[in-house]
Amino acid sequence: MTELRRGAIGDRWVIVAPMRGRRPSDLISTGEKKKELAADKCPFCPGNENRTPPEIYRLPRSDGSWQVRVIPNKFPALGDESDGTARFRTDGLYQHMAGQGTHEVIIESPDHLKSIPDLPLTSVENIIDTFHIRLQEIRKDPRHRFVVLFENHGSKAGASLAHPHAQIIATPVVPPTVKAELQQTKMHYLQEKKCLFCELLKGELESGERLIEQTDEYVVFAPYASCFPFEITITPRQHVHSFTMMSTDQRKKLAAVLKGTLHLLKTSLEDPPYNLILQDAPNVSISSHTPDYLRSLEHSYHWRIAIIPRLTTMAGLEFATGFCVNPVSPEEAARFLKKQAI
Amino acid sequence: MTELRRGAIGDRWVIVAPMRGRRPSDLISTGEKKKELAADKCPFCPGNENRTPPEIYRLPRSDGSWQVRVIPNKFPALGDESDGTARFRTDGLYQHMAGQGTHEVIIESPDHLKSIPDLPLTSVENIIDTFHIRLQEIRKDPRHRFVVLFENHGSKAGASLAHPHAQIIATPVVPPTVKAELQQTKMHYLQEKKCLFCELLKGELESGERLIEQTDEYVVFAPYASCFPFEITITPRQHVHSFTMMSTDQRKKLAAVLKGTLHLLKTSLEDPPYNLILQDAPNVSISSHTPDYLRSLEHSYHWRIAIIPRLTTMAGLEFATGFCVNPVSPEEAARFLKKQAI
């Protein structure tokens, strides 16, 4: 059972998710050195399917094996709590609620060693399609107010198992940072009748100084206020609020752009650890919001993928101020990556 | 020359601080493995004083050597920019300003290997006194709106040199997270005529479940919404808004509590990497604010030290939601540490 807590000072929210059957001191060794499991011990490898929780979904192969598997996370940050009321309870100056939500793992291929840049394009298309299927399904539950898909690549980026996998988390509330962003983009839309992100994209295409790649459907660029060196945004050129709205053809094209971008990162920066985040519109339903609200959300949110290489270490300055410190300007990062692509 | 940037969406502020004379690709190797310098090569060790920028301050020994040295950071995140107007300039949808501020390094002792828990108490008192002297001095400049002291211990916590040292950064604006906290605590004070943090402390002393240690002057506890496992707060028992107001006797007592707490952490968790942050009231001066504002700030802000062990890795979930995920509840952390202390 996990718990969402809110402190008395500042808008700090924490998911307290005690490690089942482990003691606090176990963190000492896992913190210092994460052991890499060999393929024969890996619970995500073919033949070890019985070592994962019961499968939620699989993309089968004609020979009875699988191409992509989806399973519940064995150590979920959020789960199906019976009293999932999604309301903070007050305890003196503090607030808490049950950790209602869901936490799934998408095993991207049977191959223990190959991640998106190394897989054939059709395999990447299968992965993107599975993302699409699971996100659509999870968004059907109105308790899942915010649904996020992410991938941690490499132990320095927080991956606890080496076998390439993505994760989907659904939270019972829209996180404060996302709420603030929504408020800002909605306000902009109401005033200007334009999506703020579309305008930002137009500016990036015009200036070109942070542009890395563009196709007929997608734009790849280094964001102006990049928190991390070589941070990358991939976004549809046309306005779409949610990834779940993308057509089969658009998803195929995304697979190619994503594979290409991650391949560029891998070859330019020696396979860096990274976090990939699919930033999608919150999951608001007609039952809890007016049609006007829904329409303004659809017009003002613009989905995108953030790729965050983990080449620097967040330290005291970042925690004390909330400022990021980035030793590589996004203009320099885009120039460097474009030069490698040629 | 560094630059503060603000993105178009969200309130994300970034310090872009290009590494002098280094190329982006240099990050690849520094990201993976930081080389530890031997003492004879260490610019912070006695005999190598000429390898640091000119000294700002030293606490001398009677034999002509030094106990504590303060120098400018060789690679400052913020510096003395001539046009330090501390105003964001607009560039289309984006905003930026010159990275005005200061960035100092405090070399805590001549000893390359000994940090606060290993040093004699008098040495720790000298360190705390140096913190006090430099913070008082830096706060005299009204351009330094926010002054923060922090220490990164261990390369996994972002320390680039092993020789124990703290850093002080002054920023030209109060960071948004600090501003939001101030607004909240000031509002609470205006409504209740009480400091919110004093009330929180009273609750912690009554319940005791997150308490680690207390003396006549200081309280040490694990905060309710701990973002990180074994996160610790040290705070004065009585209301004081700024560390710079602490008397000689109070500073002596802080040295003992800080040494004891860091020693407990070191022995209980096998010398974990950590960030230490001295959270002090922003530096607002009479020239830019009304006496009423200053009075309410002094009544509502309560200084404290945060110690953040780095045993887990921030990953996709944290970046996507802004939520922290903590596998050790603060109640469990306090119990574990207290048991080790006996």
Interface residues (C-beta under 8 A of the other chain):
Chain A: L4 R5 R6 G7 A8 I9 G10 D11 R12 W13 V14 I15 V16 A17 P18 M19 P24 S25 L27 I28 T30 G31 A77 G92 L93 Y94 F146 V148 F150 E151 N152 S155 K156 A157 G158 A159 Q167 I169 T171 P175 P176 T177 V178 A180 E181 Q184 T185 L196 F197 E199 L200 G203 P223 Y224 A225 S226 C227 P229 F230 L269 E270 P272 N275 L276 I277 Q279 A306 I308 R310 L311 T312 T313 M314 A315 G316 L317 F319 A320 T321 G322 F323 C324 V325 N326 P327 V328 S329 E332 A333 F336
Chain B: L4 R5 R6 G7 A8 I9 G10 D11 R12 W13 V14 I15 V16 A17 P18 M19 P24 S25 L27 I28 T30 G31 E32 A77 G92 L93 Y94 F146 V148 F150 E151 N152 S155 K156 A157 G158 A159 Q167 I169 T171 P175 P176 T177 V178 A180 E181 Q184 T185 L196 F197 E199 L200 G203 P223 Y224 A225 S226 C227 P229 F230 L269 E270 P272 N275 L276 I277 Q279 A306 I308 R310 L311 T312 T313 M314 A315 G316 L317 F319 A320 T321 G322 F323 C324 V325 N326 P327 V328 S329 E332 A333 F336
